[in-house]
Amino acid sequence: MIKSPVVKRSIVIAGHKTSVSLEDAFWDALKEIAAARDVTLSEVVANIDALRNQGNLSSAIRLYVLDHFRTARAA
């Protein structure tokens, strides 16, 4: 049986507990972004949640991480 690279993780945002399903690479990148901005992981995820227009939170996080590193590379 092949193990899925997607891991379900719990996080508290805006005072409520939720879960997101993310690959380790995206989770690690999200932690890196939070550390670079000197904010908590929960604060970054709450911001992503507040700004998303549609879709689920896990997808919004993946797109946020992708955009972050694309923008950083272009700078």
C-alpha positions in Angstrom: 0.0 0.0 0.0 1.4 3.4 -1.0 1.3 6.1 1.7 -0.2 9.4 0.7 2.2 12.3 0.9 -0.8 14.4 2.1 -1.0 14.8 5.9 -4.0 16.1 7.8 -3.0 18.7 10.3 -4.9 20.6 12.9 -4.5 24.4 13.4 -6.3 27.1 15.3 -7.3 30.2 13.3 -9.4 33.1 14.5 -10.1 31.2 17.7 -11.5 28.0 16.1 -9.8 24.7 15.4 -9.8 23.5 11.8 -7.8 21.0 9.8 -5.9 21.2 6.5 -4.5 18.4 4.4 -1.1 19.4 3.0 2.1 17.7 1.8 5.1 18.1 4.1 6.8 20.4 1.5 4.0 22.9 1.7 3.7 22.7 5.5 7.5 23.3 5.8 7.3 26.2 3.4 4.5 27.8 5.3 6.5 27.5 8.5 9.4 29.1 6.7 7.2 32.0 5.6 5.9 32.6 9.1 9.4 32.6 10.6 10.6 35.0 8.0 7.8 37.4 8.8 8.2 36.8 12.6 4.5 35.8 13.0 2.9 32.5 14.0 1.8 29.9 11.6 -1.8 30.4 12.8 -1.5 34.1 11.9 -0.3 33.3 8.3 -3.1 30.7 7.9 -5.7 33.1 9.3 -4.6 35.7 6.7 -4.8 33.2 3.9 -8.3 32.2 5.1 -9.5 35.8 5.2 -8.2 36.6 1.7 -9.4 33.5 -0.2 -12.4 34.0 -2.5 -13.4 30.3 -3.0 -12.1 26.8 -2.7 -10.9 25.0 0.3 -8.3 26.2 2.8 -5.7 23.6 1.8 -5.8 24.7 -1.8 -5.6 28.3 -0.8 -2.5 27.6 1.3 -0.8 25.8 -1.6 -1.5 28.7 -4.0 -0.2 31.2 -1.4 3.0 29.3 -0.9 3.5 29.0 -4.7 2.9 32.7 -5.2 5.2 33.6 -2.3 8.2 31.8 -3.8 7.4 32.9 -7.3 7.3 36.5 -6.2 10.5 36.1 -4.2 12.3 34.6 -7.1 11.2 37.4 -9.5 12.5 40.1 -7.1 
